[in-house]
Amino acid sequence: MKIFIDTAKLGEIKEANSWGIVDGVTTNPSLIKKAVDSLEKKVSMENYIASICKEVDGPVSLEVKSQGAKEMIEEAKKLYNMFNHVNNNVVIKIPVNTAMQDDQENYEGIKAIKNLEEREIPTNATLVMSPNQAMLAAKAGAKYVSPFLGRIDDYIRVKMGLKPGRDFDKVSYFDEKLLEKIKHEKTKEIIREEIKEDIGRIYVNERLKAFSTDVKSGVDVVRKIKKIFENYKFETKIIAASIRNARQVMEVAETGADIATIPFDVIAQMIKHYKTQEGMKNFTKDIIPEYEVLFKK
């Protein structure tokens, strides 16, 4: 599995790249704003983004800002022409659906992806929350799709009645196996209580609706997308995005995701282990003088 670093902070990109584990970078307007705001002195936005492209010999995702297909296509062309020559590695992030309310057009992102594919400008369909969205983006010609694991987990937890900040926070791990166990036990309980009722009415019982979802977790979305893409030989690569913790990285790697885009602090989590620290202390303590002599010759 390839690892992209999910940041626009040039210092983090350079540091992680020096470890030899970075295959690409994903950015968005929020990450770029955060990175530029953290600098001690003002910089040219164009020079700053060019520096990111130059630093990594792998795909660098840059995102458009508009919601209409026509505008996104023009912005994509500008970004691609402005930065791709630096290191031939620019990918344009297009939201899979830019609608912000029900009465808005739902297909602007897909239309933009298709148009850019015809222009041979690679795209990364972002804000993917379902396997269906990923399938449509792949059919439209997206080079990458980015399902947002953490946000999908948050959505499921809220549907279960949990409160952000009270019952879970941004880095909390969401256990889909525990959810499945709860759903199974709850279903048995309802059937026991209402065994004489019509089975159709049991199925739509409000107590089951709270657990109603077509996916088990963000990782499950990746799993389903992987299966669909394998079924129909889509060449589109899956980028597991909105990674919140090291355990999610391990689980998406187990699913066979092509790429995980990971924040710097989560990459740092991945290398840490208490027993490794303990082992280093013991190994260091056990070094005898005769062994140290070997390194002085």
C-alpha positions in Angstrom: 0.0 0.0 0.0 1.3 3.4 -0.9 1.4 6.2 1.7 0.5 9.8 0.9 0.9 12.4 3.5 -2.2 14.4 4.2 -0.8 17.9 4.8 0.2 21.1 3.2 2.9 21.9 5.8 6.2 21.8 3.8 8.2 21.0 7.0 6.1 17.9 7.6 6.3 16.8 4.0 10.1 17.2 4.0 10.5 15.4 7.3 8.3 12.4 6.3 9.8 12.3 2.9 13.3 12.0 4.4 12.2 8.7 6.1 11.7 7.2 2.6 8.0 6.3 3.2 6.1 9.1 1.3 4.7 8.2 -2.1 2.6 11.4 -2.6 0.8 14.3 -1.0 -2.9 15.3 -0.7 -3.8 18.9 0.1 -7.0 20.9 0.1 -7.7 24.6 0.6 -8.2 24.2 4.4 -4.8 22.4 4.7 -3.0 25.0 2.6 -4.6 27.9 4.6 -3.5 26.2 7.9 0.1 25.7 6.5 0.5 29.2 5.2 -1.0 30.8 8.4 1.5 28.9 10.5 4.5 30.5 8.7 6.4 33.3 10.4 6.6 35.3 7.2 4.4 35.8 4.2 5.1 33.7 1.2 3.9 33.6 -2.4 1.1 31.0 -2.7 2.4 30.0 -6.1 6.0 29.5 -4.9 4.7 27.6 -1.8 2.7 25.1 -3.8 5.5 24.7 -6.4 7.8 23.8 -3.5 5.4 21.0 -2.4 5.3 19.6 -5.9 9.1 19.7 -6.2 9.6 18.0 -2.8 7.9 14.7 -3.6 8.3 12.5 -6.6 4.8 11.3 -6.5 1.2 12.6 -7.0 0.3 15.9 -5.4 -3.4 16.6 -5.1 -4.5 20.2 -5.5 -8.2 21.1 -5.1 -10.5 23.4 -7.0 -12.7 25.9 -5.2 -15.9 26.2 -7.2 -19.1 24.1 -7.3 -20.1 24.3 -11.0 -18.6 21.9 -13.5 -17.7 24.7 -15.9 -15.9 26.7 -13.2 -14.2 23.6 -11.8 -12.8 22.6 -15.2 -11.3 26.1 -15.7 -9.8 26.1 -12.3 -8.4 22.6 -12.8 -6.8 23.6 -16.1 -5.2 26.6 -14.4 -3.8 24.6 -11.5 -2.5 21.9 -13.8 -0.9 24.4 -16.2 0.6 26.4 -13.3 2.2 23.5 -11.3 2.4 20.3 -13.3 5.5 21.4 -15.1 7.4 21.6 -11.8 7.6 17.8 -11.3 4.9 16.3 -13.6 2.9 15.1 -10.6 -0.2 17.3 -10.2 -3.6 15.6 -9.7 -6.7 17.7 -9.4 -9.1 17.1 -6.5 -12.8 17.4 -7.6 -15.6 16.9 -5.0 -17.7 13.9 -6.2 -20.8 15.9 -5.5 -20.7 19.7 -4.9 -24.4 20.1 -3.9 -24.9 21.7 -0.5 -28.7 21.1 -0.4 -31.3 18.9 -1.9 -32.5 21.3 -4.6 -29.0 21.8 -6.1 -27.5 19.9 -9.1 -25.8 16.7 -7.9 -23.7 15.8 -10.9 -21.3 18.8 -11.4 -18.4 16.9 -9.9 -18.9 13.9 -12.2 -19.3 16.1 -15.2 -16.0 17.9 -14.4 -14.2 14.6 -13.8 -15.3 13.3 -17.2 -14.3 16.5 -19.0 -10.9 16.5 -17.4 -10.3 12.9 -18.1 -10.9 13.7 -21.8 -8.3 16.4 -21.5 -5.9 13.9 -19.9 -5.8 15.8 -16.6 -5.8 13.3 -13.8 -8.4 13.7 -11.1 -8.9 12.6 -7.5 -12.7 12.4 -6.7 -12.8 13.6 -3.1 -15.5 13.7 -0.4 -16.6 10.1 -1.4 -18.9 8.7 1.3 -20.4 5.7 -0.4 -19.4 2.9 -2.8 -22.0 4.2 -5.3 -20.3 7.6 -5.5 -16.9 5.8 -6.0 -18.3 3.7 -8.8 -19.7 6.7 -10.7 -16.5 8.6 -10.3 -14.6 5.6 -11.6 -16.9 5.3 -14.6 -16.4 9.0 -15.3 -12.7 8.4 -15.5 -11.3 9.5 -12.1 -7.7 8.3 -11.6 -8.3 8.2 -7.8 -11.3 8.1 -5.5 -11.0 9.2 -1.9 -13.5 7.7 0.6 -13.5 9.7 3.8 -13.2 7.0 6.6 -13.3 9.2 9.6 -16.3 11.3 8.5 -18.2 8.1 7.5 -17.6 6.8 11.0 -18.8 10.1 12.5 -22.0 9.9 10.4 -22.8 6.4 11.6 -22.2 7.3 15.2 -24.4 10.3 15.0 -27.2 8.1 13.4 -26.8 5.8 16.4 -27.6 8.8 18.7 -24.0 9.5 19.9 -22.9 13.1 20.4 -19.6 14.5 19.0 -17.4 15.8 21.8 -19.4 13.9 24.4 -19.4 10.3 23.3 -16.5 10.4 20.7 -13.9 12.8 19.4 -12.0 13.1 16.2 -9.3 10.5 16.9 -11.7 7.9 18.5 -11.6 4.5 16.9 -14.9 3.2 15.6 -15.3 -0.6 16.1 -17.5 -2.0 13.3 -17.4 -5.5 14.9 -18.8 -4.2 18.1 -21.6 -2.4 16.2 -22.5 -5.6 14.4 -22.7 -7.5 17.7 -25.0 -4.8 19.1 -27.2 -4.8 16.1 -27.5 -8.6 16.2 -28.3 -8.7 19.9 -30.8 -5.8 19.5 -32.6 -7.6 16.6 -32.9 -10.8 18.7 -34.3 -8.8 21.6 -37.0 -7.1 19.4 -38.0 -10.4 17.8 -38.3 -12.0 21.3 -40.5 -9.2 22.5 -42.7 -9.0 19.4 -42.6 -12.5 18.1 -46.4 -12.5 17.6 -46.3 -9.3 15.5 -46.1 -9.1 11.8 -42.5 -9.6 10.6 -42.8 -6.6 8.3 -43.7 -4.3 11.2 -40.8 -5.6 13.2 -38.4 -4.8 10.3 -39.4 -1.1 10.3 -39.5 -0.9 14.1 -38.0 2.5 15.2 -35.6 0.8 17.5 -34.0 -0.9 14.5 -33.9 2.4 12.5 -31.3 3.8 14.8 -28.9 1.2 13.6 -29.9 1.3 10.0 -27.0 1.9 7.6 -25.8 0.4 4.4 -22.2 0.3 5.6 -20.6 -0.8 8.8 -17.8 1.8 8.9 -15.4 3.9 6.9 -13.2 0.9 6.5 -16.2 -1.1 5.2 -16.8 1.5 2.5 -13.2 0.9 1.3 -13.8 -2.8 1.4 -16.9 -2.5 -0.7 -15.3 -0.1 -3.2 -12.4 -2.5 -3.6 -14.8 -5.4 -4.3 -16.7 -3.4 -6.9 -13.6 -2.2 -8.7 -12.2 -5.7 -8.8 -15.6 -7.0 -10.2 -15.5 -4.6 -13.1 -11.8 -4.1 -13.6 -11.8 -0.4 -12.9 -8.3 1.0 -13.0 -9.2 3.8 -10.6 -7.0 3.7 -7.4 -8.6 3.9 -3.9 -7.1 6.5 -1.6 -8.3 5.8 2.0 -8.7 9.4 3.3 -9.8 11.1 6.5 -7.6 8.7 8.5 -7.9 9.4 12.2 -5.7 6.8 13.9 -3.0 4.1 13.2 -5.5 1.3 13.6 -7.5 2.5 10.6 -4.3 2.5 8.6 -3.8 -1.2 9.5 -7.4 -2.1 8.6 -7.4 -0.4 5.2 -4.1 -2.1 4.4 -5.8 -5.4 5.2 -8.6 -4.5 2.8 -6.1 -4.0 0.0 -6.5 -0.3 -0.5 -4.1 1.1 -3.0 -3.2 4.2 -1.0 -3.8 5.7 2.5 -3.4 9.4 2.9 -2.3 10.0 6.4 -1.8 13.0 8.6 1.8 13.5 10.0 0.8 12.8 13.6 -0.8 9.4 12.6 2.3 8.4 10.7 4.2 9.1 13.9 1.7 6.9 15.8 2.4 4.0 13.4 6.1 3.7 14.3 5.6 3.8 18.1 5.1 0.8 20.4 5.7 0.5 24.1 7.4 -2.9 23.8 9.8 -1.5 21.2 10.8 1.2 23.6 11.2 -1.3 26.3 13.3 -3.5 24.1 15.6 -0.6 23.2 16.1 0.1 26.9 17.0 -3.5 27.6 19.3 -3.9 24.6 21.1 -0.6 25.5 21.5 -1.7 29.1 22.9 -5.1 28.1 25.7 -3.8 25.9 29.0 -4.9 27.5 32.3 -3.1 27.1 33.7 -5.9 24.9 30.9 -5.3 22.4 31.4 -1.6 22.4 35.1 -2.1 21.5 34.0 -3.5 18.1 32.7 0.0 17.1 35.9 1.8 18.1 38.2 -0.1 15.7 
